Amino acid sequence: MIAISVVVPLYNEEASLPELVEWIARVMRDNRYSFEIILVDDGSSDRSWNVIETLAAERPYIHGIRFRRNYGKSAALFCGFEAAQGEVVITMDADLQDSPDEIPALYKKITAENFDLVSGWKKKRHDSKLAKNIPSKIFNAVARLITGIKLHDMNCGLKAYKNKVVKSVEVYGEMHRYIPVLAKQAGFTRIGEQVVVHYARKYGQSKFGLSRFIHGFLDLMSVVIVGKFGKKPMHFFGVVGTLMFMVGGFIALWLIVSKLMAQGRGDFFRAVTDQPLFYLAILAIIIGVQLFLTGFIAELVARSGGDRNKYLIEEKIFTKYEV
């Protein structure tokens, strides 16, 4: 097995690829690491794939995967992880904001300190404070609170993993932000952090807008709930549905009994159907039944299974590389 696989997801990064590949290769040679670089073209509309073909023709340690269309960063990482053969897998972005010079320190934390996963922490960022820095700090604080994983930069693209970690996690949708959470749910609890240098963007522009924070929060809720109840959805929907059914039923019963008791004493009473609380109780009962049935159907779906990670790969470049 080779020492390091570097997985680089990319979209329209033709300008930065030659410099990035040379930088990675120089670091690897200086440290005498055996290595491979897997460039995953996520349906770029520029000449990124042509650049990858040219680089791979001259350098057998470069492998390329090209999607027919743009699927997103999670899909690119998933396919890169499937192909990775290194003892340690390093991920980084292709825009030169992540420094390959950080690879030796990340590799050492995995191999010498026995971490399962080490995430980079861009302690000093070269991004807009209003557009990225402040929202990122808030987002990471919420993620730490909900997941219990004490990382300052959950979404940092520069990470290192043991090979068995990337082969065990299922990265889909936009869950690349939460690979540490997915790893923890898979039983890999030795998760560390390393302060890394963050460079200003040299080429092109960011592919992510402010909407990523909204999507990120929704994905956070999804990964926590699915991680806890994905294999037993009835434990979530069934419990909530049963509680709502019981609350609605108790309220309806209390209204009926109160009316009968007042009627028996000859006191003034309102018809049950004249009270708004009765309709809220009926609504709770109906929603409770629906949630319970949702849980039942979700159980059937969970047991039937299915492979959601199927992507149309247009081309691959995998040259046999003797290390």
C-alpha positions in Angstrom: 0.0 0.0 0.0 1.3 3.5 -0.8 1.6 6.0 2.0 -0.7 8.8 0.9 -3.6 9.4 -1.4 -4.4 13.0 -2.1 -8.0 13.4 -3.2 -8.8 16.8 -4.9 -12.4 17.5 -5.9 -12.6 20.3 -8.4 -15.0 22.3 -10.5 -13.7 24.8 -13.1 -10.1 25.1 -11.7 -8.0 24.8 -14.9 -5.7 27.7 -13.9 -4.7 26.3 -10.6 -4.2 22.6 -11.3 -0.7 22.6 -12.7 0.6 24.6 -9.8 -1.3 22.5 -7.3 0.0 19.2 -8.7 3.6 20.4 -8.7 3.3 21.7 -5.2 1.9 18.4 -3.9 4.5 16.4 -5.7 7.4 18.5 -4.4 6.2 18.1 -0.8 5.9 14.3 -1.3 9.3 13.9 -2.8 10.9 16.1 -0.1 9.5 13.9 2.6 10.1 10.6 0.6 6.4 9.6 0.7 5.0 7.2 -1.8 1.8 8.8 -3.1 -1.0 9.2 -5.6 -3.1 12.3 -6.6 -6.7 11.7 -7.5 -8.3 14.6 -9.3 -12.1 14.4 -9.5 -13.6 16.7 -12.1 -17.1 17.4 -11.0 -18.5 18.2 -14.4 -16.4 21.3 -15.1 -17.4 23.5 -18.0 -13.9 24.8 -18.6 -10.7 23.0 -19.7 -10.1 21.3 -16.4 -10.3 17.8 -17.8 -7.9 18.6 -20.6 -5.4 19.8 -18.1 -5.9 16.7 -16.0 -5.3 14.5 -19.2 -2.1 16.4 -19.9 -0.8 16.2 -16.4 -1.6 12.4 -16.1 0.1 11.7 -19.4 3.4 13.0 -18.0 3.0 11.9 -14.3 1.9 8.3 -13.6 1.0 9.2 -10.0 -1.9 11.4 -11.2 -5.3 9.7 -11.6 -8.4 11.4 -12.9 -12.1 10.9 -12.6 -14.6 12.9 -14.7 -18.3 13.2 -14.0 -20.7 13.6 -16.9 -22.4 16.5 -15.1 -22.0 18.5 -11.9 -23.0 16.4 -8.9 -21.4 18.4 -6.1 -18.4 18.1 -3.8 -19.8 15.2 -1.8 -20.1 13.0 -4.9 -16.6 13.9 -5.9 -15.2 12.9 -2.5 -17.2 9.7 -2.5 -15.7 8.5 -5.8 -12.3 9.8 -4.8 -12.5 7.8 -1.5 -13.6 4.7 -3.4 -10.5 4.9 -5.6 -8.0 5.9 -2.9 -5.3 3.2 -2.1 -3.2 5.2 0.3 -2.7 4.2 4.0 -3.6 7.9 4.7 -6.0 9.9 2.6 -5.6 13.6 2.4 -8.4 15.8 1.0 -7.9 19.4 -0.2 -9.5 22.0 -2.4 -8.1 22.8 -5.8 -8.1 26.6 -5.5 -4.7 26.8 -3.8 -6.2 28.1 -0.6 -5.2 24.8 1.1 -1.4 24.4 1.4 0.2 21.0 0.5 2.9 22.0 3.0 0.5 20.9 5.8 0.5 17.3 4.6 3.5 16.0 6.6 2.0 17.3 9.9 -1.4 15.8 9.1 0.2 12.5 8.1 2.1 12.4 11.3 -0.9 12.9 13.4 -2.6 10.0 11.7 0.3 7.6 11.7 2.3 8.6 14.9 -0.6 9.8 17.1 -3.1 7.2 15.9 -6.0 9.6 15.1 -8.7 8.3 12.8 -9.4 11.7 11.3 -7.6 15.1 11.6 -9.4 18.2 10.4 -7.6 21.4 9.4 -8.5 24.6 11.3 -8.1 27.8 9.3 -7.5 29.9 12.4 -6.6 33.0 10.3 -8.8 33.2 7.2 -8.3 35.4 4.1 -12.0 35.7 3.4 -14.6 38.4 3.8 -15.5 38.7 7.5 -19.1 39.6 6.9 -19.7 37.0 4.1 -17.8 34.1 5.4 -15.8 34.5 8.7 -18.6 35.5 11.0 -21.2 33.1 9.6 -18.6 30.3 9.7 -17.9 30.9 13.4 -21.6 30.8 14.2 -22.1 27.7 12.1 -19.2 25.8 13.7 -20.4 26.8 17.2 -23.8 25.4 16.5 -22.3 22.2 15.0 -20.1 21.7 18.0 -23.0 22.1 20.4 -25.3 19.7 18.5 -22.7 17.0 17.5 -20.4 17.1 20.5 -17.4 17.1 18.2 -15.0 19.9 19.3 -13.8 21.1 15.9 -13.4 24.8 15.2 -13.7 24.4 11.4 -15.9 21.5 10.6 -16.1 22.4 6.9 -12.3 22.8 6.2 -11.5 21.0 3.0 -8.0 20.1 4.2 -8.4 16.8 6.2 -6.5 13.6 6.8 -8.1 10.2 7.3 -7.1 6.6 7.9 -7.9 4.6 4.8 -10.5 2.5 6.6 -12.4 5.7 7.6 -13.0 6.8 4.1 -14.0 3.3 3.1 -16.6 3.2 5.9 -18.4 6.5 5.6 -21.2 7.2 3.1 -20.8 10.8 1.7 -23.9 11.9 -0.2 -26.0 15.0 -0.9 -24.0 17.8 0.7 -22.7 15.8 3.7 -19.1 16.6 2.9 -19.4 19.3 5.6 -20.1 16.6 8.2 -17.6 13.8 7.4 -16.3 14.1 11.0 -19.9 13.4 12.2 -20.4 10.5 9.8 -17.0 9.1 11.0 -18.0 9.3 14.6 -21.3 7.6 13.9 -19.4 4.8 12.1 -17.4 4.3 15.3 -14.2 6.3 14.5 -14.0 8.5 17.6 -10.4 9.6 17.6 -10.9 12.9 15.8 -8.3 15.6 16.1 -7.6 19.1 14.8 -4.5 20.8 13.3 -4.1 24.6 12.7 -3.4 25.1 9.0 -2.4 28.1 6.9 -5.1 29.6 4.7 -4.1 31.4 1.6 -6.1 34.0 -0.4 -7.7 32.7 -3.6 -5.3 33.1 -6.4 -7.4 32.1 -9.4 -11.1 32.2 -10.2 -13.8 32.8 -7.6 -15.6 30.9 -4.9 -18.2 28.4 -6.0 -20.2 28.7 -2.8 -22.6 31.6 -1.7 -24.3 32.5 1.5 -27.0 29.9 0.8 -24.5 27.2 1.9 -25.0 28.2 5.6 -28.8 27.7 5.3 -28.2 24.4 3.5 -25.5 23.5 6.0 -27.9 23.9 9.0 -30.5 21.8 7.3 -27.9 19.1 6.5 -26.7 19.2 10.1 -30.2 18.4 11.3 -30.4 15.7 8.7 -27.1 14.0 9.5 -27.9 14.0 13.3 -31.4 12.7 12.9 -30.5 10.2 10.2 -27.4 9.1 12.0 -29.4 8.4 15.2 -32.7 7.1 13.7 -31.8 6.1 10.1 -31.9 2.4 10.9 -34.8 2.7 13.3 -37.1 5.5 12.1 -40.0 4.2 14.1 -38.1 5.2 17.2 -38.4 8.8 16.1 -41.7 9.1 14.2 -43.4 6.4 16.4 -42.5 8.1 19.7 -43.4 11.6 18.5 -46.6 10.3 16.9 -47.7 8.3 20.0 -47.1 11.3 22.3 -49.2 13.6 20.1 -51.9 11.0 19.8 -52.0 10.6 23.6 -52.0 14.3 24.3 -54.8 14.9 21.8 -56.7 11.9 23.1 -56.3 13.1 26.7 -57.5 16.6 25.9 -60.5 15.3 24.0 -61.5 12.9 26.8 -61.0 15.6 29.4 -63.4 17.9 27.5 -66.0 15.2 27.1 -65.8 14.1 30.8 -65.9 17.8 32.0 -69.0 18.4 29.9 -70.8 15.2 31.2 -70.0 16.1 34.8 -71.2 19.7 34.4 -74.4 18.4 32.7 -74.9 15.9 35.6 -74.6 18.7 38.2 -77.0 20.9 36.3 -74.3 23.5 35.8 -73.8 25.6 32.7 -71.7 23.8 30.1 -70.6 24.4 26.5 -70.9 21.8 23.8 -67.6 20.0 23.2 -67.8 20.9 19.5 -68.1 24.6 20.4 -64.6 24.7 22.1 -61.6 25.4 19.9 -59.4 23.2 22.2 -61.4 20.2 21.0 -60.4 20.8 17.4 -56.7 21.2 18.4 -57.0 17.9 20.2 -58.5 16.3 17.0 -55.6 17.8 15.0 -53.1 16.4 17.4 -54.7 12.9 17.2 -54.6 13.0 13.3 -51.0 14.2 13.2 -50.0 11.6 15.7 -51.5 8.8 13.6 -49.8 10.2 10.5 -46.4 10.3 12.2 -46.9 6.8 13.5 -47.7 5.5 10.0 -44.8 7.6 8.5 -42.5 5.7 10.9 -43.9 2.4 9.9 -43.4 3.2 6.2 -39.9 4.5 6.9 -39.1 1.2 8.6 -40.1 -0.7 5.4 -38.0 1.6 3.3 -35.0 1.4 5.6 -35.1 -2.4 5.5 -35.4 -2.6 1.7 -32.3 -0.4 1.4 -30.8 0.8 -1.9 -27.7 2.4 -3.3 -28.1 6.2 -3.5 -24.5 6.9 -4.5 -24.6 6.2 -8.3 -22.9 8.8 -10.5 -22.4 8.9 -14.2 -18.6 8.9 -14.6 -17.7 10.0 -18.1 -14.0 9.1 -18.1 -11.2 7.7 -15.8 -7.5 7.9 -15.9 -5.7 5.3 -13.7 -2.1 4.6 -14.7 -0.3 1.8 -12.9 2.2 3.6 -10.7 5.1 1.7 -9.3 6.2 3.2 -5.9 
